Amino acid sequence: MPLCYKDQTFCEAKCSKTRCLRHQSNINQAQADLLGLGVATANFSKDCPEYVPVVPTESEPMFASGRMTYKEMFDELERGES
C-alpha cells in the first residue's frame, strides 16, 4: 500500500470549518511533492456532522459555468427578468 501525505485522506468538499484536520487548507502541496508523496482526497460532506458549506459571495459565480453571479441573479429577480 503506497504512503500518502500525512498518512490521511483530506476532504475535498467546500467547507467553511477550516479548523478541521481533514480540511484542504492543511495540505502543503510543496511539502508533499518534496517528499514524493501523493495527497489522498475524498468528499466527506455527506457523512460529516461538522460540515458547513461555504456560502458564495455575491461576486462568485453561481453556476459551474460561471455565467452568472449571485448578485446578477438577485438583480434579475428584482427587475422581474427571471
C-alpha positions as CSV (number, residue, x, y, z in Angstrom):
1,M,0.0,0.0,0.0
2,P,1.6,3.3,-1.0
3,L,2.0,6.1,1.5
4,C,0.3,9.4,1.1
5,Y,0.9,12.8,2.6
6,K,0.4,12.9,6.4
7,D,-0.9,9.4,6.1
8,Q,-4.5,10.6,5.9
9,T,-7.3,11.4,3.5
10,F,-8.2,15.1,3.2
11,C,-11.8,16.3,2.5
12,E,-12.3,17.9,-0.9
13,A,-15.7,19.4,0.0
14,K,-16.0,23.2,0.0
15,C,-16.4,23.6,3.8
16,S,-16.1,26.6,6.0
17,K,-14.8,24.6,9.0
18,T,-11.2,25.4,8.3
19,R,-10.0,24.1,11.8
20,C,-10.9,20.5,10.8
21,L,-7.8,18.3,10.4
22,R,-9.1,17.0,7.1
23,H,-9.7,20.5,5.6
24,Q,-7.9,21.2,2.3
25,S,-6.1,24.1,3.9
26,N,-3.9,21.6,5.8
27,I,-2.4,20.3,2.6
28,N,1.1,21.6,1.9
29,Q,1.4,20.5,-1.7
30,A,5.0,21.7,-2.0
31,Q,6.0,19.6,1.1
32,A,4.1,16.6,-0.4
33,D,5.9,17.0,-3.7
34,L,9.3,17.3,-1.9
35,L,8.6,14.1,-0.1
36,G,7.4,12.4,-3.2
37,L,4.0,11.6,-1.7
38,G,0.6,11.9,-3.2
39,V,-2.3,13.6,-1.5
40,A,-5.4,11.5,-0.8
41,T,-8.8,13.3,-1.0
42,A,-12.4,12.3,-0.7
43,N,-15.7,14.2,-0.2
44,F,-16.8,13.6,3.4
45,S,-19.5,16.3,3.4
46,K,-22.4,13.8,3.2
47,D,-21.4,11.9,6.4
48,C,-19.6,14.7,8.3
49,P,-21.6,16.2,11.2
50,E,-19.2,19.2,11.2
51,Y,-19.7,20.0,7.5
52,V,-20.7,23.7,7.0
53,P,-21.0,24.6,3.3
54,V,-19.2,27.7,2.1
55,V,-21.6,30.5,1.2
56,P,-20.5,32.1,-2.0
57,T,-20.1,35.9,-2.0
58,E,-22.2,37.9,-4.4
59,S,-19.2,38.2,-6.8
60,E,-18.5,34.5,-7.1
61,P,-20.0,32.5,-10.0
62,M,-23.3,30.9,-9.0
63,F,-23.1,28.2,-11.6
64,A,-20.1,25.9,-12.5
65,S,-20.1,27.5,-16.0
66,G,-19.5,30.9,-14.3
67,R,-22.1,32.5,-16.5
68,M,-23.9,34.3,-13.6
69,T,-23.1,35.6,-10.1
70,Y,-25.4,35.6,-7.2
71,K,-25.6,39.4,-7.4
72,E,-26.6,39.2,-11.1
73,M,-29.3,36.6,-10.2
74,F,-30.8,38.8,-7.5
75,D,-30.7,41.8,-9.7
76,E,-32.6,39.9,-12.4
77,L,-35.1,38.8,-9.8
78,E,-35.7,42.3,-8.6
79,R,-36.2,43.5,-12.1
80,G,-38.6,40.6,-12.8
81,E,-36.4,39.2,-15.6
82,S,-36.2,35.6,-14.4
